[in-house]
């Protein structure tokens, strides 16, 4: 048996650079995060808002946030454990709860901005494709969907949160294809 060259020697370990902590833990995709948070250069100090949808075993978290150098700033948040106050007692992690959490987030956020009277959203929920339009020359509040590391398969609960937010009156750029598949489930 011949001599085996040692690949990982002292020089290797001296120059080794560890990955960022949240990357090592498998919590953050920094490549996707950079594309979601980077604002156009001609927009100067305007924040780029994100709709963050996260799921735990017992809860659904929906937040609207923007990034600063010091860290993310959460503007508005809604949780599915708040839904019993509005009459939904059971099934706080299913697709309907995701939709209701998104709707609660949208109405709460627009009320904070005093835009709830201008952009009412969809009055009767019928599963139709809905896009928030300009009213009186005023553009609707816009945010991009941030799904994190979760898979975006057709009909998943993340799109339930997105549909609730869109029906609530916030503009989220999305395709009609996703909406058609979601509407089949409703």
C-alpha positions in Angstrom: 0.0 0.0 0.0 1.5 3.3 -1.1 1.7 6.6 0.8 -1.5 8.7 0.9 -1.1 12.4 0.5 -2.7 14.4 3.4 -5.1 16.8 1.7 -6.3 18.7 4.8 -3.1 19.9 6.4 -2.3 22.9 8.6 -2.4 25.4 5.6 -5.9 24.2 4.7 -7.3 24.8 8.1 -5.5 28.2 8.4 -7.2 29.4 5.3 -10.6 27.7 5.8 -13.5 30.1 6.1 -16.7 28.9 7.8 -20.1 29.6 6.2 -22.5 32.1 7.9 -24.2 30.7 11.0 -27.8 30.7 9.5 -26.4 29.0 6.4 -24.7 26.3 8.5 -28.0 25.8 10.4 -29.9 25.5 7.1 -32.2 28.3 7.9 -31.3 31.0 5.3 -30.7 30.9 1.6 -28.5 34.1 1.3 -28.5 34.1 -2.5 -32.3 34.2 -2.6 -32.4 36.7 0.3 -30.1 39.1 -1.5 -32.4 39.1 -4.6 -35.5 39.6 -2.4 -34.0 42.5 -0.4 -31.9 44.4 -2.9 -33.6 47.6 -4.0 -33.0 49.4 -7.3 -30.3 52.1 -7.1 -32.6 54.8 -8.4 -35.0 54.3 -5.6 -32.5 55.6 -3.0 -33.7 54.9 0.6 -37.1 53.4 -0.3 -37.7 50.1 1.6 -38.5 47.0 -0.4 -41.3 45.2 1.5 -41.6 41.4 1.7 -44.6 39.2 2.7 -43.0 36.5 4.8 -45.0 33.3 5.3 -43.7 30.7 7.7 -45.3 27.5 9.1 -44.6 25.7 12.3 -46.3 22.5 13.6 -49.0 24.5 15.5 -49.0 28.0 14.0 -48.9 30.0 10.8 -46.8 33.2 10.8 -47.4 36.0 8.2 -45.3 39.2 8.4 -44.6 42.2 6.3 -41.0 43.3 6.7 -38.2 45.3 5.1 -34.4 45.0 5.4 -32.0 47.4 6.9 -28.3 47.0 7.5 -28.9 46.4 11.3 -31.5 43.7 10.5 -35.0 43.2 9.3 -37.8 45.4 10.5 -41.1 43.7 11.0 -43.9 46.3 10.1 -47.0 44.1 10.7 -47.5 40.5 11.8 -50.4 38.1 12.0 -50.5 34.6 13.5 -53.0 31.8 13.2 -53.3 31.5 17.0 -55.1 34.9 16.8 -57.9 33.4 14.7 -60.0 32.0 17.6 -60.7 35.7 18.5 -62.4 36.0 15.1 -64.5 32.8 15.3 -62.2 30.1 13.8 -61.7 27.6 16.7 -60.1 24.6 15.1 -57.7 23.7 12.3 -55.2 26.5 12.8 -52.6 25.1 10.4 -54.7 24.1 7.4 -55.2 25.9 4.1 -58.2 27.9 5.3 -56.3 29.1 8.3 -53.5 30.2 6.0 -55.9 32.2 3.9 -57.5 33.8 7.0 -54.1 34.7 8.5 -53.2 36.4 5.2 -56.5 38.3 5.1 -56.0 39.4 8.7 -52.5 40.6 8.0 -53.6 42.6 4.9 -56.4 44.3 6.7 -54.3 45.1 9.8 -51.4 46.5 7.7 -53.7 48.7 5.6 -55.4 50.0 8.7 -52.0 50.9 10.2 -51.2 52.9 7.0 -54.7 54.4 6.9 -55.4 52.8 3.5 -58.1 50.4 4.6 -60.9 52.7 3.2 -59.1 53.2 -0.1 -58.2 49.6 -0.8 -60.9 47.4 0.4 -59.8 44.3 -1.4 -62.3 41.7 -2.5 -65.7 42.2 -0.9 -67.2 38.7 -1.6 -64.7 35.9 -1.5 -65.6 33.7 -4.5 -62.2 32.2 -5.5 -61.9 34.4 -8.6 -58.6 35.8 -9.7 -58.2 39.2 -8.1 -55.7 42.0 -8.7 -55.6 45.2 -6.6 -56.0 48.1 -9.0 -55.0 51.8 -8.7 -57.7 54.0 -7.1 -57.8 57.8 -7.5 -54.2 57.8 -8.9 -52.9 56.0 -5.8 -51.0 52.8 -6.3 -51.7 50.0 -3.8 -49.2 48.8 -1.2 -46.9 46.3 -2.8 -44.8 43.5 -1.3 -43.0 40.5 -2.8 -43.6 37.0 -1.5 -40.8 35.5 0.6 -41.2 31.7 1.1 -37.8 31.0 2.7 -36.6 27.5 2.2 -40.0 25.8 1.8 -41.1 24.2 -1.4 -43.5 26.1 -3.7 -45.5 23.2 -5.0 -48.9 23.9 -6.7 -51.6 24.4 -4.1 -49.4 24.7 -1.0 -50.4 26.7 2.0 -48.0 29.5 1.3 -50.1 30.4 -1.7 -53.1 30.4 0.7 -51.5 33.1 2.7 -50.7 35.0 -0.5 -54.3 34.7 -1.7 -55.6 36.0 1.6 -53.2 39.0 1.4 -54.2 39.8 -2.2 -57.9 39.5 -1.4 -57.3 41.8 1.6 -56.1 44.6 -0.7 -52.2 44.4 -0.9 -50.6 43.9 -4.3 -48.4 40.8 -4.5 -46.9 40.1 -7.9 -47.9 36.6 -9.0 -49.0 34.6 -12.0 -52.5 33.5 -12.8 -51.4 29.9 -13.1 -50.8 29.6 -9.3 -54.1 31.3 -8.7 -56.0 28.8 -10.9 -54.6 25.8 -9.0 -55.4 27.4 -5.7 -59.0 28.2 -6.7 -59.6 24.6 -7.5 -58.9 23.7 -3.9 -61.2 26.4 -2.4 
